[in-house]
Amino acid sequence: MFDGCTSLRTVDVTDNRLDCDLLSFKYCTNLTTMKLAGNALVGSVPADYAQLKKVTVVDLSRNAIGGAGKSVLKPLSGARQGRVLRLHIANRMRQGAVRELTL
């Protein structure tokens, strides 16, 4: 949906009832804020999120993202060289706990 939008800085699709896999932001090199809360997004965090070096805010709360264990958020560890300043993942509504988080 947003792949290749190099000028995109902020995405806020909060509470829009989106029912799909987590959105892709491949090549969105200037993205700083991702607010995707309150939808029905599913799946694990896409690998291309690791390329989002300027991201400081990620809100994935109130979705059905998930998978088992720490690997669900691993792609975010590359974002901003591990400096995501605000990460919201409350109420993921999916089985599998995030046992360890290193960003």
Disulfide bonds with the S-S distance in Angstrom:
none
